[in-house]
Amino acid sequence: MEFAVEMLNITKRFGPLVANDQVNFQLKYGEVHALLGENGAGKSTLMSILFGLYKADEGEIYINGEKANINNPNDANKYRIGMVHQHFKLVDVYTVLENIVLGEESTKNGFIDFEESRKRVMQIASQYHLFVDLDAKIEDISVGMQQRVEILKMLYRDADILIFDEPTAVLTPQEVDELIEIILNFKKEGKAIVIISHKLEEIMRMADRCTVLRRGKYMGTVDVGSTTIAQLAELMVGRQVSFITEKKDANPKEDVLIVEDLNYYVNDKQILKNINFTVRAGEIVGIAGIEGNGQRELINILTGLIKNKLGKIIINDEDATNLSIRKRYELGTAHIPESRHRHGLVLDFNLAENLILSTYYQPQFQKNGILKYQRIYRFADELIKRFDIRSAHGAKTIVRSMSGGNQQKAIIAREISKKAKLLYAVQPTRGLDVGAIEYIHNQIVKHRDEGNAVLLVSLELDEIMNLSDRILVIYNGEIVYEADPKLVTYQELGLYMTGGKRGQPHGKQ
């Protein structure tokens, strides 16, 4: 049988790190083929080789039965291969249309013919139900819409072999459902589709076959219809994985965080309305809500990223309302941010430097303004080992070159290692594999059990239900319901999250 793609004995090294070790991969037309593995297993590297971003050190690639020489993405385009990257490759200040045609512009008398391009893009958008405002700037549209732009870019270039790298990592549940429908429509059309994902439930929903990599090695290919989530997880990490976090009942004590009468406006629009809640030592409070209901603004105000004077924030008995970010850290807070690239890491610093970003000025790491690099690297090595952070050159690895999951592990290692009395954990396991999620969940529970407070914000309802001791539901900038995770159902939470049901107005604790 002729495969759309056949990759044979692919090996790729980055210094001493072997990212792909004699890997085989075969893709058919008319199938969705999942590529599964732990963070740093080599999934994105393998597909980056197929798309021409990397050149394999060893191995061969065949497209439609013929040997292919792919040196760059332009070569991949000629073979009708397209890729939607985990971190989108879009120009923020360009319009949607300009981004779609960039590098493939139609011209007339030496000028770009946007009218001809617009007609073609609108035809493709209509055919695949990928509607988006072609004149909007990328910086002004949602993440879900940006992903549609990336898909339209592929289709504009007539791609038949479609690669999606962690396509649902930043999408709302509704957007996930829409994307799965789009992908299944591509399958019906006979396109060959690769999905790189950690989300086993989504693989079960849309994939026909699944190839598993572990630490760069090929572990096998299975038919998804005849396997289970537990079997896929075990194949991926090499052991049985628990999907339920074991934790004792909470034993909350004093208030660590008190939020009183918090309101927030952007121009004349009210984003947060009368927010009142507490988080106590020894408990995890989860905030559940659909993306865009004020969670981001709430966390940015609590951490000091947004200045806001309408309301009161008390941390460890001190009024923190007007304090700087560093002063809030010094009151005993830590922050796992929503965006690892925007607020979590300096991508061109090395791993050791990123692991001390918020503590570099402390005496253990500097003296008279001179950094103690020997101590810093020793500290980094300890965290790398404890949190299983994988990279090509250990503590000296430039963070930009690390996988997204290992970048996330670095942030979590840095923040949890502070032993802070209050941890803000925002989307803490986004982009992590099931083994890493299990580990991080256990770390968060351990942090609680050591007598600390945790405020958890997540779009993953499973994560909220699994970890929280109390759940606050936020809808349209207002806390509309407080729930006990032992008593509430997913369906009931969903009603409050979508505005279909309201509890009593949530007042001061």
HELIX and SHEET records of a PDB file:
HELIX    1   1 LYS A   43  LEU A   50  1                                   8    
HELIX    2   2 PRO A   73  LYS A   78  1                                   6    
HELIX    3   3 VAL A   96  VAL A  101  1                                   6    
HELIX    4   4 PHE A  114  TYR A  128  1                                  15    
HELIX    5   5 ILE A  138  ASP A  140  5                                   3    
HELIX    6   6 VAL A  143  TYR A  156  1                                  14    
HELIX    7   7 PRO A  173  LYS A  188  1                                  16    
HELIX    8   8 LEU A  200  MET A  206  1                                   7    
HELIX    9   9 VAL A  224  SER A  226  5                                   3    
HELIX   10  10 ILE A  229  VAL A  237  1                                   9    
HELIX   11  11 GLN A  295  THR A  303  1                                   9    
HELIX   12  12 ILE A  325  GLU A  330  1                                   6    
HELIX   13  13 ARG A  340  GLY A  344  3                                   5    
HELIX   14  14 LEU A  351  ASN A  354  1                                   4    
HELIX   15  15 TYR A  373  PHE A  387  1                                  15    
HELIX   16  16 GLY A  394  LYS A  396  5                                   3    
HELIX   17  17 VAL A  399  SER A  401  5                                   3    
HELIX   18  18 GLY A  404  ILE A  416  1                                  13    
HELIX   19  19 VAL A  434  ASP A  449  1                                  16    
HELIX   20  20 LEU A  461  LEU A  467  1                                   7    
HELIX   21  21 TYR A  490  MET A  497  1                                   8    
SHEET    1   A 4 LEU A  17  LEU A  27  0                                        
SHEET    2   A 4 VAL A   5  PHE A  14 -1                                        
SHEET    3   A 4 GLU A  58  ILE A  63 -1                                        
SHEET    4   A 4 GLU A  66  ALA A  68 -1                                        
SHEET    1   B 6 ILE A  81  VAL A  84  0                                        
SHEET    2   B 6 ILE A 161  ASP A 165  1                                        
SHEET    3   B 6 ALA A 192  ILE A 196  1                                        
SHEET    4   B 6 GLU A  31  GLY A  37  1                                        
SHEET    5   B 6 ARG A 209  ARG A 214  1                                        
SHEET    6   B 6 LYS A 217  ASP A 223 -1                                        
SHEET    1   C 2 THR A 107  LYS A 108  0                                        
SHEET    2   C 2 PHE A 111  ILE A 112 -1                                        
SHEET    1   D 4 LYS A 269  ARG A 280  0                                        
SHEET    2   D 4 ASP A 255  VAL A 266 -1                                        
SHEET    3   D 4 LYS A 312  ILE A 315 -1                                        
SHEET    4   D 4 GLU A 318  ASP A 319 -1                                        
SHEET    1   E 6 THR A 333  ILE A 336  0                                        
SHEET    2   E 6 LEU A 422  VAL A 426  1                                        
SHEET    3   E 6 ALA A 453  VAL A 457  1                                        
SHEET    4   E 6 GLU A 283  ALA A 288  1                                        
SHEET    5   E 6 ARG A 470  TYR A 475  1                                        
SHEET    6   E 6 GLU A 478  ALA A 483 -1                                        
SHEET    1   F 2 GLN A 366  LYS A 367  0                                        
SHEET    2   F 2 ILE A 370  LEU A 371 -1                                        
END                                                                             
